[in-house]
Amino acid sequence: MIKFINPSTEKPYIHFQSLYQEALENQQKGIEAISVSSYSQEMSEVEARYVNLKYIHNNEWIFFSNYNSPKAKQFKSHSQVSVLIFWSSINTQIRIKALISKTSMQFSDEHFKGRTKEKNALAISSNQSQTIDSFDEVEKNFYQTLNRMTSDTVRPDFWGGFSFTPYYFEFWKGHKNRLNKRYVFEQQDDGWVECLLQP
Amino acid sequence: MIKFINPSTEKPYIHFQSLYQEALENQQKGIEAISVSSYSQEMSEVEARYVNLKYIHNNEWIFFSNYNSPKAKQFKSHSQVSVLIFWSSINTQIRIKALISKTSMQFSDEHFKGRTKEKNALAISSNQSQTIDSFDEVEKNFYQTLNRMTSDTVRPDFWGGFSFTPYYFEFWKGHKNRLNKRYVFEQQDDGWVECLLQP
């Protein structure tokens, strides 16, 4: 589930929310799973991975991560990302282009406080995407951290939110004979400009 | 469905095929849907979209597209892509990095011949991703082309296959408490090097 906080009433946001509602009514599994593609300047490489979208707060789309992970480094050196959502239950693909940055520390603190002890123990114990000798070692680190956790355990500096602000939306709806319908909203100085694309 | 032709027997390919089989047995929907992320040099932008993977031919992974589409232009200027697969039925994510180029004209011709008249009419009639005034216009172009199609209609030059060859695989398997298991295979001069990553 995605939590909407004071969501934008601009046209692509209204359209997004109505599709989200439709997907929800159709029991879409993993409705919060989004793929985030980023660019590594250092390696001249595109990389993509799934993350769970937690909030849409006005026009900011927020998920959480380790700030030392490869993706965090990529966001820092190239702040433009591409986000892809596919809801099979309504045969809808949503393509977004956006700029990404860290959320406020306060927002991350509050989200951290609301999570389970297990999730937070993992956030603390894992050096995300670093190599490790065995999965047993991962489990050992996790359970050691979990046992040390108290109600006073605070968010570590190396973990927090990322927020992206879309400047481009494509809503793609599958149709018979692949006559798919593609609506685009692109942000320009004077607001969102709409167009249709060929399938 | 993905068609395997003489597939590579290298370790990550064997692993991929066994996961594919498992997803198939678990009635995975849209098993051939993959997200392909590319980089536009011109715009300094990452872009991603879903395509249907049709073949794995030895170590080449093949899908088809319009050669004048934005993604085709991006592949030409930056031949590295990132490919993402998520099979929810077995809670498995596969992350691939690869180099991409056009397939042979012969391969594209043969694939075109085996497709339905409707699919080929769309390949011919659509200027993929160009703006259009109305969806009615899309349908009109499609049906006009469909009515002109004969058994002699040949593949247009502007439509054909793309083939990507992976040099990096990550197999991510979701696990309790997010102690997800991440296996990596990276191609080096002397073959595939394996490692484990922290969740």
Interface residues (C-beta under 8 A of the other chain):
Chain A: K29 G30 A33 S35 S37 S38 Y39 S44 E45 V46 E47 A48 R49 Y50 H78 Q80 V81 S82 V83 L84 F86 S88 Q93 R95 K97 E118 K119 A121 L122 S126 N127 Q128 S129 Q130 T131 I132 D133 S134 F135 V138 E139 F142 N177 R178 L179 K181 R182 V184 C195 L196 L197 Q198 P199
Chain B: K29 G30 A33 S35 S37 S38 Y39 S44 E45 V46 E47 A48 R49 Y50 H78 Q80 V81 S82 V83 L84 F86 S88 Q93 R95 K97 E118 K119 A121 L122 S126 N127 Q128 S129 Q130 T131 I132 D133 S134 F135 V138 E139 F142 N177 R178 L179 K181 R182 V184 C195 L196 L197 Q198 P199
